[in-house]
Amino acid sequence: MSRTVLERVLIAALIIFAVLALLPALIHAQATPTLGPPTMRHLKLSGPRFGMTTFTGAVAEARRSAGSAPVMSQFGWQFETQIAASQTGGQALLEWVFLVGGWEDGSVTGSLTWLAGYRLPSGFEVGAGPSLSVHEGQTIRDPIAATTSMVVAAGATAPVGQVRVPANIAVAFARGGPRITLLLGWIIHGL
């Protein structure tokens, strides 16, 4: 399979994954009747996150030239703070997402993203903010390099019994081409 065909298959898999991950929350939101204004509640949705990032453009080409795939695993933690809640159940949020990726090919990358966002009562959320990634440099004189980007993210958190399952897709716009990240996680309700 050629690399361009592999990229297309991976991008198609990412899209299918995102749709399947978000579908339960969207269906739940449509099927849940509301009987007046919901009570405001402070949700703590911090917890582990895992997934993958696919690279595009010049970054994907550079990774291929270095013998790495244009896809990288991601593992980390998301810290979330609700800064305001409306009477109808919407929530203004601040989120910090710490990720470490690239374990599979030995090119470990760390990133920190700060997002300001809004979550609807259905669990659907959107956010945007800056990101900083630290990775291996290209030369001996520059062993560590940093990349900055602007991130736009969307997702949903679906309740599954006492566990809440967040699924998010994010696009980081940076020099060298956008990066697309899909993350899943879990939160035990009440912790």
BELGIPE-V773014 format. One record per helix or strand. SS is the DSSP state (alpha for helix, beta for strand). FROM is the first residue (numbers start at 1). TO is the last residue. Records with the same first field share a line. If there is no record, write none. Layout:
SS: FROM-TO, FROM-TO
This chain:
alpha: 3-31, 57-65, 103-105
beta: 47-55, 71-85, 91-101, 109-119, 124-136, 144-160, 163-173, 179-185, 187-188
